[in-house]
Amino acid sequence: MRQIGSHVNLASVRNLKIPNQQMKISKLLSTTTFLAGLLCLTACSQSETAGIPTDKPVVAEQTNWQELTNTADAAAKKGDKAAAERYYKEAMQAALQLGADNPSQAESMANLANFYYVQGDGAQANDLYKQALAIHEKANGLEHVDLIKDLVGLARVCQSEKKDAEAKTYYERAAAIADKAKQPLPADVEADMAKLKTQTK
């Protein structure tokens, strides 16, 4: 009887261990799944923080925008004004697909503004430079070097329209940002600023 009892007790103990082991395995699998998910979230977060595009359609749209911009630049260099304007506009539309606050949108506006400025269309250039400036300010703050191109563009439009006081304000702001970033302004910009100072004496 005692042996039978011992046998029954031993079997009972074994039966008790089985679900305990299953529970441990279940917990281990749950923990592993959790850690894998956590690592995935961390990797995705780091990619977003680094500005690495992970969405294939976005990468394709960015590539399309760059190709249109390069084509527009090439057309402008050849003197094909109609083609340059068309491709700059198409590039701006392509940039919209990346988001209204995307830096590509501001760059497209500045490119088209430069084109209009060279053609003597100060009104359109002025509007586009201001839009580009607003996007850059919202994205990067008020003292980022990306603002210099827009500020210089606005200054030159004002200078061409004899709005010397406004031109001086834009030039001075651009110079202050460049100085703070310890980056020299391009020689042609320095020359335009010097010319303005001579005219306003």
Residue frames relative to the residue before (quaternion, step in Angstrom):
aa qw qx qy qz dx dy dz
M 1.0000 0.0000 0.0000 0.0000 0.00 0.00 0.00
R 0.6595 0.5113 -0.3127 0.4536 3.54 0.97 -0.85
Q 0.6384 0.5261 -0.3259 0.4577 3.55 1.08 -0.82
I 0.6366 0.5163 -0.3252 0.4715 3.54 1.02 -0.82
G 0.6471 0.5154 -0.3172 0.4637 3.52 0.98 -0.87
S 0.6453 0.5133 -0.3258 0.4625 3.55 1.00 -0.83
H 0.6403 0.5307 -0.3217 0.4526 3.52 1.04 -0.83
V 0.6526 0.5047 -0.3057 0.4753 3.56 0.99 -0.85
N 0.6563 0.5148 -0.3159 0.4521 3.59 0.91 -0.85
L 0.6479 0.5226 -0.3115 0.4584 3.56 1.01 -0.85
A 0.6473 0.5072 -0.3110 0.4765 3.56 0.98 -0.84
S 0.6310 0.5399 -0.3298 0.4490 3.57 1.00 -0.80
V 0.6488 0.5157 -0.3176 0.4608 3.52 0.99 -0.89
R 0.6509 0.5200 -0.3126 0.4563 3.55 0.96 -0.87
N 0.6472 0.5207 -0.3100 0.4624 3.55 1.01 -0.85
L 0.6481 0.5158 -0.3193 0.4604 3.56 1.06 -0.67
K 0.6556 0.5305 -0.3174 0.4335 3.59 1.04 -0.69
I 0.6023 0.6084 -0.3569 0.3738 3.58 1.01 -0.73
P 0.7060 0.4165 -0.2960 0.4904 3.64 0.72 -0.90
N 0.5983 0.5659 -0.3694 0.4305 3.60 1.08 -0.59
Q 0.6581 0.4947 -0.2998 0.4819 3.55 1.02 -0.85
Q 0.6284 0.5286 -0.3282 0.4668 3.56 1.03 -0.79
M 0.6380 0.5316 -0.3220 0.4545 3.56 1.01 -0.81
K 0.6472 0.5188 -0.3180 0.4591 3.56 1.01 -0.86
I 0.6527 0.5118 -0.3047 0.4682 3.57 0.98 -0.92
S 0.6402 0.5303 -0.3159 0.4574 3.56 1.00 -0.87
K 0.6606 0.5011 -0.3035 0.4695 3.56 0.98 -0.88
L 0.6391 0.5362 -0.3202 0.4490 3.55 1.03 -0.85
L 0.6609 0.4998 -0.3000 0.4726 3.56 0.96 -0.90
S 0.6419 0.5213 -0.3213 0.4616 3.59 1.00 -0.82
T 0.6596 0.5090 -0.3032 0.4625 3.57 0.97 -0.88
T 0.6480 0.5219 -0.3100 0.4600 3.57 1.00 -0.88
T 0.6461 0.5171 -0.3086 0.4690 3.57 1.00 -0.87
F 0.6459 0.5267 -0.3123 0.4559 3.56 1.00 -0.87
L 0.6783 0.4939 -0.2898 0.4603 3.58 0.90 -0.97
A 0.6285 0.5298 -0.3330 0.4620 3.58 1.04 -0.76
G 0.6540 0.5067 -0.3043 0.4722 3.55 1.00 -0.84
L 0.6476 0.5285 -0.3120 0.4516 3.55 1.02 -0.85
L 0.6475 0.5160 -0.3096 0.4676 3.56 1.01 -0.85
C 0.6349 0.5341 -0.3206 0.4570 3.57 1.04 -0.80
L 0.6613 0.5029 -0.3004 0.4686 3.55 0.96 -0.92
T 0.6435 0.5263 -0.3182 0.4556 3.58 1.01 -0.82
A 0.6576 0.5120 -0.3040 0.4615 3.57 0.95 -0.89
C 0.6511 0.5103 -0.3088 0.4693 3.57 0.98 -0.88
S 0.6500 0.5239 -0.3093 0.4553 3.56 1.00 -0.88
Q 0.6603 0.5029 -0.3085 0.4647 3.57 0.98 -0.85
S 0.6256 0.5347 -0.3387 0.4560 3.59 1.04 -0.72
E 0.6633 0.4964 -0.3055 0.4693 3.56 0.97 -0.86
T 0.6495 0.5262 -0.3168 0.4481 3.57 0.99 -0.89
A 0.7025 0.4607 -0.2614 0.4753 3.55 1.01 -0.82
G 0.4658 -0.7049 0.4247 0.3251 3.58 1.29 -0.09
I 0.3949 0.7175 -0.4800 0.3143 3.55 1.22 0.50
P 0.3579 -0.7410 0.5159 0.2382 3.63 -0.59 1.02
T 0.1377 -0.8095 0.5682 0.0533 3.57 -0.76 1.04
D 0.6371 0.5113 -0.3246 0.4768 3.57 1.24 -0.23
K 0.4581 -0.7242 0.4454 0.2595 3.59 -0.57 1.14
P 0.6437 0.5122 -0.3493 0.4487 3.67 0.90 -0.74
V 0.6333 0.5285 -0.3299 0.4591 3.59 1.05 -0.77
V 0.6388 0.5190 -0.3197 0.4694 3.58 0.97 -0.84
A 0.6496 0.5168 -0.3107 0.4630 3.59 0.97 -0.84
E 0.6607 0.5004 -0.3039 0.4698 3.58 0.98 -0.84
Q 0.6328 0.5225 -0.3271 0.4687 3.58 1.04 -0.76
T 0.6492 0.5144 -0.3044 0.4704 3.56 1.00 -0.85
N 0.6395 0.5229 -0.3159 0.4667 3.58 1.00 -0.85
W 0.6386 0.5255 -0.3212 0.4614 3.58 0.98 -0.86
Q 0.6714 0.5050 -0.3007 0.4514 3.59 0.89 -0.94
E 0.6518 0.5188 -0.3143 0.4552 3.58 0.98 -0.82
L 0.6508 0.5065 -0.3105 0.4727 3.57 1.00 -0.84
T 0.6434 0.5223 -0.3157 0.4621 3.57 1.01 -0.83
N 0.6586 0.5058 -0.3052 0.4661 3.58 0.94 -0.88
T 0.6447 0.5185 -0.3134 0.4661 3.57 1.03 -0.81
A 0.6448 0.5188 -0.3097 0.4681 3.56 1.02 -0.84
D 0.6443 0.5195 -0.3147 0.4647 3.59 0.96 -0.87
A 0.6580 0.5117 -0.3060 0.4601 3.56 0.98 -0.88
A 0.6503 0.5118 -0.3107 0.4676 3.59 0.99 -0.84
A 0.6487 0.5138 -0.3161 0.4640 3.58 0.98 -0.84
K 0.6437 0.5288 -0.3150 0.4548 3.57 1.02 -0.82
K 0.6808 0.4749 -0.2759 0.4847 3.58 1.12 -0.73
G 0.5048 -0.6591 0.4179 0.3690 3.57 1.24 -0.32
D 0.4663 0.6491 -0.4549 0.3929 3.56 1.28 0.32
K 0.2002 -0.8458 0.4856 0.0936 3.57 0.24 1.30
A 0.6525 0.5302 -0.3201 0.4366 3.57 0.93 -0.90
A 0.6829 0.4744 -0.2845 0.4772 3.57 0.90 -0.95
A 0.6349 0.5396 -0.3322 0.4419 3.59 0.97 -0.84
E 0.6670 0.4951 -0.3028 0.4672 3.57 0.88 -0.93
R 0.6538 0.5265 -0.3159 0.4422 3.57 0.92 -0.92
Y 0.7165 0.4486 -0.2632 0.4648 3.58 0.83 -0.95
Y 0.6059 0.5353 -0.3629 0.4633 3.60 1.09 -0.60
K 0.6507 0.5055 -0.3058 0.4771 3.56 1.05 -0.79
E 0.6471 0.5066 -0.3178 0.4728 3.57 1.00 -0.82
A 0.6302 0.5294 -0.3290 0.4629 3.58 1.05 -0.75
M 0.6416 0.5208 -0.3211 0.4626 3.56 1.04 -0.78
Q 0.6459 0.5014 -0.3142 0.4823 3.58 1.05 -0.74
A 0.6334 0.5232 -0.3244 0.4689 3.57 1.05 -0.76
A 0.6420 0.5291 -0.3184 0.4544 3.58 1.04 -0.77
L 0.5833 0.5849 -0.3685 0.4264 3.58 1.13 -0.61
Q 0.6169 0.5567 -0.3411 0.4395 3.58 1.12 -0.65
L 0.6541 0.5033 -0.2996 0.4785 3.57 1.25 -0.42
G 0.6540 -0.4821 0.3160 0.4899 3.58 1.30 -0.15
A 0.5626 -0.6482 0.4057 0.3142 3.56 -0.97 0.90
D 0.7335 0.4012 -0.2273 0.4993 3.60 1.12 -0.63
N 0.4120 0.7095 -0.4772 0.3148 3.58 1.25 0.16
P 0.5699 -0.6197 0.4120 0.3484 3.63 -0.94 0.81
S 0.5875 0.5864 -0.3683 0.4187 3.60 1.11 -0.60
Q 0.6145 0.5489 -0.3443 0.4500 3.56 1.11 -0.68
A 0.6640 0.4942 -0.2966 0.4763 3.57 0.94 -0.90
E 0.6536 0.5148 -0.3127 0.4582 3.57 0.97 -0.85
S 0.6380 0.5253 -0.3247 0.4599 3.59 1.02 -0.78
M 0.6447 0.5167 -0.3134 0.4682 3.55 1.00 -0.84
A 0.6583 0.5036 -0.3046 0.4692 3.58 0.97 -0.87
N 0.6386 0.5319 -0.3271 0.4497 3.59 1.01 -0.79
L 0.6781 0.4681 -0.2878 0.4881 3.56 0.94 -0.90
A 0.6087 0.5469 -0.3405 0.4631 3.58 1.10 -0.71
N 0.6373 0.5206 -0.3238 0.4668 3.60 0.97 -0.84
F 0.6361 0.5369 -0.3194 0.4530 3.54 1.01 -0.89
Y 0.6884 0.4748 -0.2835 0.4693 3.59 0.86 -0.96
Y 0.6169 0.5508 -0.3481 0.4414 3.58 1.04 -0.75
V 0.6594 0.5058 -0.3009 0.4677 3.57 0.94 -0.93
Q 0.6816 0.4740 -0.2803 0.4818 3.59 1.10 -0.70
G 0.5417 -0.6470 0.3839 0.3750 3.59 1.28 -0.08
D 0.5230 0.6144 -0.4198 0.4156 3.58 1.26 0.30
G 0.1378 -0.8517 0.5038 0.0429 3.54 0.31 1.30
A 0.6165 0.5808 -0.3479 0.4020 3.57 1.03 -0.77
Q 0.7066 0.4377 -0.2631 0.4899 3.58 0.83 -1.00
A 0.6241 0.5428 -0.3364 0.4502 3.56 1.04 -0.79
N 0.6453 0.5414 -0.3110 0.4402 3.57 0.94 -0.92
D 0.6716 0.5041 -0.2955 0.4555 3.59 0.88 -0.96
L 0.6895 0.4857 -0.2809 0.4581 3.56 0.92 -0.91
Y 0.6230 0.5296 -0.3397 0.4647 3.59 1.03 -0.76
K 0.6603 0.5122 -0.3095 0.4537 3.57 0.96 -0.83
Q 0.6419 0.5110 -0.3216 0.4727 3.58 1.03 -0.77
A 0.6499 0.5106 -0.3116 0.4688 3.57 0.99 -0.85
L 0.6375 0.5352 -0.3155 0.4557 3.56 1.00 -0.85
A 0.6508 0.5259 -0.3116 0.4502 3.57 0.95 -0.89
I 0.6569 0.5027 -0.3081 0.4700 3.59 0.98 -0.85
H 0.6659 0.5002 -0.3006 0.4647 3.58 0.93 -0.89
E 0.6439 0.5189 -0.3233 0.4600 3.59 0.98 -0.80
K 0.6646 0.5025 -0.3005 0.4642 3.57 0.96 -0.87
A 0.7176 0.4605 -0.2515 0.4579 3.56 0.95 -0.87
N 0.8420 0.2305 -0.0622 0.4838 3.58 0.91 -0.96
G 0.5824 -0.5612 0.4003 0.4308 3.60 1.20 -0.17
L 0.6572 -0.5747 0.3584 0.3307 3.55 -1.34 0.11
E 0.7558 0.3720 -0.2014 0.4998 3.60 1.22 -0.18
H 0.4046 0.7209 -0.4741 0.3031 3.59 1.16 0.49
V 0.5885 -0.6180 0.3969 0.3380 3.57 -1.07 0.76
D 0.5582 0.6123 -0.3950 0.3968 3.61 1.15 -0.43
L 0.6057 0.5775 -0.3491 0.4215 3.59 1.21 -0.44
I 0.5319 0.6780 -0.3985 0.3141 3.59 1.15 -0.59
K 0.6489 0.5344 -0.3191 0.4377 3.58 0.89 -0.94
D 0.6800 0.4855 -0.2865 0.4689 3.58 0.93 -0.90
L 0.6595 0.5159 -0.3012 0.4562 3.57 0.98 -0.90
V 0.6552 0.4953 -0.3112 0.4780 3.57 0.97 -0.84
G 0.6201 0.5429 -0.3371 0.4550 3.58 1.03 -0.77
L 0.6671 0.4909 -0.2923 0.4781 3.57 0.92 -0.93
A 0.6345 0.5366 -0.3266 0.4504 3.58 1.01 -0.81
R 0.6838 0.4898 -0.2914 0.4557 3.57 0.92 -0.87
V 0.6125 0.5267 -0.3531 0.4720 3.57 1.05 -0.70
C 0.6661 0.4984 -0.2959 0.4694 3.59 0.91 -0.93
Q 0.6466 0.5286 -0.3132 0.4521 3.55 0.99 -0.85
S 0.6672 0.5007 -0.2979 0.4641 3.58 1.00 -0.82
E 0.7100 0.4151 -0.2379 0.5168 3.56 1.24 -0.53
K 0.5047 -0.6901 0.3828 0.3500 3.57 1.32 0.35
K 0.4471 0.6454 -0.4841 0.3862 3.57 1.12 0.64
D 0.0917 -0.8815 0.4618 0.0367 3.50 0.68 1.23
A 0.6374 0.5413 -0.3404 0.4299 3.60 0.96 -0.78
E 0.6697 0.4828 -0.2899 0.4841 3.57 0.97 -0.88
A 0.6292 0.5397 -0.3273 0.4536 3.56 1.00 -0.85
K 0.6487 0.5277 -0.3108 0.4518 3.56 0.95 -0.89
T 0.6397 0.5348 -0.3188 0.4508 3.60 1.00 -0.84
Y 0.6766 0.4845 -0.2889 0.4734 3.57 0.94 -0.90
Y 0.6522 0.5146 -0.3188 0.4563 3.59 0.95 -0.87
E 0.6687 0.5130 -0.3006 0.4464 3.57 0.91 -0.92
R 0.6441 0.5072 -0.3254 0.4710 3.58 1.02 -0.74
A 0.6422 0.5178 -0.3146 0.4696 3.57 1.00 -0.85
A 0.6606 0.5093 -0.2994 0.4633 3.58 0.97 -0.88
A 0.6416 0.5279 -0.3232 0.4530 3.59 1.01 -0.79
I 0.6514 0.5039 -0.3121 0.4737 3.58 1.00 -0.84
A 0.6576 0.5090 -0.3052 0.4640 3.58 0.95 -0.91
D 0.6537 0.5211 -0.3065 0.4551 3.57 0.99 -0.87
K 0.6577 0.5081 -0.3049 0.4650 3.58 0.96 -0.87
A 0.7056 0.4324 -0.2475 0.5038 3.57 1.07 -0.78
K 0.3684 -0.7534 0.4581 0.2947 3.57 1.37 -0.07
Q 0.4872 0.6123 -0.4526 0.4277 3.51 0.99 0.99
P 0.3860 -0.7317 0.5057 0.2447 3.62 -0.69 0.98
L 0.4736 -0.6380 0.5204 0.3127 3.54 -1.15 0.61
P 0.6046 -0.5499 0.4126 0.4024 3.62 -1.11 0.52
A 0.6327 -0.5755 0.3696 0.3632 3.56 -1.11 0.69
D 0.6586 0.5138 -0.3238 0.4443 3.60 0.98 -0.78
V 0.6224 0.5220 -0.3388 0.4747 3.58 1.12 -0.63
E 0.6293 0.5266 -0.3244 0.4706 3.56 0.99 -0.85
A 0.6470 0.5213 -0.3128 0.4603 3.58 1.03 -0.82
D 0.6504 0.5099 -0.3123 0.4684 3.60 0.99 -0.82
M 0.6437 0.5161 -0.3162 0.4683 3.57 1.03 -0.78
A 0.6495 0.5127 -0.3101 0.4681 3.56 0.99 -0.85
K 0.6349 0.5337 -0.3169 0.4600 3.56 1.04 -0.82
L 0.6514 0.5147 -0.3101 0.4632 3.55 0.99 -0.86
K 0.6380 0.5324 -0.3241 0.4522 3.59 0.96 -0.82
T 0.6475 0.5200 -0.3071 0.4649 3.56 1.05 -0.84
Q 0.6820 0.4992 -0.2826 0.4536 3.56 1.00 -0.86
T 0.7393 0.4237 -0.2306 0.4698 3.58 1.05 -0.70
K 0.4485 0.6895 -0.4585 0.3364 3.64 1.23 0.14
